Amino acid sequence: MRILITGGTGLIGSNLIPKLKPNEITVVTRNVSQAELVLGHKVTLISSLDDFENLDDFHVVINLAGEPIADKRWSPEQKKRIEHSRWDMTEKLVSLIKAGSAPPSLFISGSAIGYYGRQNEQIIDEEFDAPHDEFSHQLCARWEFLAKQAESTQTRVCIVRTGLVITRRGGALMKMVPPFKFGLGGPMGSGQQYMSWIHLEDMLDGLIHLIENTQCQGVFNFTAPTPVTNAQFSKTLATVLHRPCFLPMPAFALRVIMGDAADLLLYGQRVVPKRLQESGYQFHYPELAHALGCLRL
């Protein structure tokens, strides 16, 4: 297959590409020289889609582009960067897909469980229709709306709402580990907010599952089937690291550090992957203790 990927140098994209070989991979990247260092020379790197009239040359398009959502405080300018890094690329891809006469058979577009906004203990699957209206929901709702415009009798669209990705290769988990290793770890805020997580291997194999199973279409929660509270997550991480778990991070301290972006850590959602499991996907790491333990942190 010929596969086009945006966001190929990110955590998910850079680890997905080796699993997709020997398919022909083309990656859209703002920095070709930097992408070569990350991805090597066995993929085609392009800096823009401007030379394309359509995407008929590709069988699959995977859209993972986006400014990291929690790396910086949410100033008005940063919120715009987060939004347009997702919306503009998605809109461009959809426009090119619709411009062709033989478009890609599959368009996979990223989203996040932030679509649901802050929730309590209710178990949330893809049919849940009462999201909390806040920045993360507004961001994802527009992102998904744009992606769905690519859907046709020739192109199926899969929307991937991703949770916290568990890996030692980067991402949020590796920012959490150092305090725990120094014995300073503990719950964040109340600790009762749910964390919906997924091991990187399930993230990657889940995407391949969507590619290989042509009946898959629509929205899919990419989270393990056993979400846990922040307190449970913290305790499990501390146990894996053989460290104590007694020093909570107060909500006000997180807000001093992160501003409004602290909402991502202080509030949560109890999300389950109903449609992914119903489509036949079997998780390698359904339980958090196993997922963390295998990482050798």
N, C-alpha and C positions, 0 to 999 in steps of 0.2 A: 504494500500500500504506500501511497504518497500522503504524508501527514504534515500539516502546517501547525506550528505551535507558537503561541505568544506567551511571554512570561517563562520562557524556557530556561533561563538562568536562575530562577527562583528555587526555593526549597523543593517544591513538588516537581516542577518541570525538569530540573537538572537530574533528579533521581528517576524520573519516569522515562527519559529518553533512552538510557541504556536498556531498559526493559522492552522498548519498542523496536529496537534494531533486530533484524536487518532491514526493516522498512526504511523507505527514503524519508528522512526528516528534514524539514525546513523550519528554521527558527527566526522569528522576527525579533530583533533586539535593537535597542538604541545605541549600544556600544559593541560593535562587532569584534574589536580587538580584545575587549574584556571577556566577551562570550567565548572566544576561542580558548582562552585560558581555562574557563570553566568546563566547556563542552568538548574541546578538542577539535579535530579537523574532519571528523566523520559525519558531520551534519553540514547542511547548507545554511549559511547565515546571511540574512538580509536586514538592512537597516530601516526599511520602509515598505509599505504596501502601495505606494503611489504609482508604481509602474504596472500594477495589475489592473486589468479591466474586469476580471472576474476571478473566481477560484475554482474553475472547472478542472484544472490540472490536479486537484487534490481530492483524495477520497474522504479524508477526515480532517476537521479543523478543531483544535483544542485551545481554548481561550483561557489562559491563566494569568494574564497581565494585570498588574495593579500595584500601586504604591502601598508598602506595608502599613497596616492600619493602626498599629499600636506603638510604632517606633518613636513617634514624636507627639508632643502635646497637640491637641485639636484646636489650633487657632483657626479663624475663618479661612485663612489662606491654605492651611494644611488640609482642612476639610474639602476644599475645592480640588486640591491636588489628588486626594484620595478618590473623590468622585470621578473626576474627569480622566484619571488614569485607567479607570474601569469602563466608564460609559463611552468615551470617545473611541477606544479601540473596538469595543463590542459593536458600536454603531457602524464603524468602518467595515468590519468583517461581515456583518449582516448585509450591508449594502452590496458588497462584492459577491456574496453568496447568491443574492437575489438577482444580480445582474447577469448570471450565467444561464446557459441553456441545459447544461449537464452539471449541476452543482454538486458539492460534496454530499455523500449519503448520510453523514453524521456531523453535527456541530455540538461539541461539548463545551459548555461555558461555566466558568466558576461562579460561585456565590458563597454565602456563609450562613451558619445558623443564626448569626446576628439578624437575619431576616425576621426572626420571630420576636426580636426585642426582648426586654427583660420579662421573665416569667417566674412562676413559683414552682411548686412541686408537681404540677400536672405533667403527665407524660405526653410528649409532643411528637406526632408523626407528620407525614407530608400533607395530611388532610386538615391539619390544624389551621383555622382561619380567623384567629383573633390576635394578630401580632400587636405588640406594644409599639405605638408610633413614636419612634425616636430616631436618632441619626443612623444607627446601624440598619434599622428596618428600611428607612427611606433610601439609603445607599443601595441595599440589595434589591429592593423592590423595583427600582428603576433599572438596575443592571439586568435583572431577570426579564423585565418587560422588553427591553431592547433585544436580548438574545432570542426570545421566543418569536420575534418577527422573522427569523430565518426558517421557521417551520413550513414545510410544504409536503406534497406527495413524494417529492424526491429527496427531501432532507428531514431526518428526524433530529430533534433537539433534546439534549439531556442537560438539565441544570443541576449542578453539584453544590449542595449546601454543606460546606465543610466545617467540622468542629476543630478543636485543638489537636494539632498533629503531633504525635508522640514519636520523637526520634532524637538520637544523640548527634545528628548531623546539623543541628541548628534549630531555629524557631523558638517559640515561647518557653518550652521545657528547659532548654539549656540556659535560659536567663533565670529560671527558678532554682536550678541546682546549686549554684555557689553558696547562697545563704544557708541552705540545708547542710552542705558539707562542712560549714563552719559552726554548725550547731545552733544556727540562728533562725531556722525555718519554723513556719507555723501557718495557720489558716490566715486568709485575707478577709478583713472585715468580719462579718458574722460567721463566716465559714459555712453557712447553710445554703448558699447559692450553688446551683448545680453546674458541674463542668462536664460537657459532652466532648469526648476525646476520640481519637482514632489513631492507631499505630500507622506509621508511614507505609509499611508493607501492605496493609489493608487499603490505604489510600490509593496506592499505585495499582494494586491488583484489582481494586474496585473499578478504576478507570478503564483498565484493560477489559474487564468484564462488560462494561457498557459498550465498548467497541465491538467485542466479539458476539454479543447477544443482541440481535437486530430487533428483538421485541421491546427492548428497553427504550423508553421515551418519557419525557416529562421531568418532574422534580425528584431528586434523590437526596436524602440526608446521608452524608458521609460521616457517620459517627459510629462508634462501637455500640453494641446493644445494651451495655451496662454503664450508663452515666452515673457519676458519683458526686457527692457534695464536695465543696472545696476542702472542708475539714477531712473528709475521707481521702481525698486525693493527697493532701498534705501528709497525712499519717502514713499512707502507703508509700509515698516517696521517701519519707524519713526512714521507714522500715527497710526499704531496699538499700538505702545508703548507710544503714546502721547508725543513724543519728537520732537525737531527740526531736520532738515536735511539740514545742510548748510556747514559742514566742510569736504571738499573732501580730499581723501587720494591720494596725488600725486603719479604718476607712479614711480618716482625715489625712494620714500620712501618705496614703496612695494618691489622694487628690492633690497634695502638695507636689508630689513627684510627677504625676501624669496629667493633672487637670481633668477635663471631662472624659478623656480616654480611660480613666480609671473605672468608668462604668462597665467596661468589658470584663473586668476582674471582680467587681463588687456585685454584679448581677449576672444571672445565668439563665440557662434553659435546660430542661431535662429531655433531650432529643434522642429519638431512637430511629434506626434505619429500616423502617418497615418495608418500604418498596424495594430496597436493595436486597433484603433477605428474601422477600417474596419472589424476586426474579431469579433466585437460585444461588446468590453469592453466599459463601460460607466463610466466616471470619477466621483468620489465623489467630488473632488476639482479641477474643471477646471480653476478657477480664483484665482489669488494670494491673493487678499484681504481676501477672505473667508478662504483660506488655512492657512494664517498667523493668522487671527483673531481667529480661532478655537483653536489655540495652547495655548492661555492664557499665553503669554510670560510675 
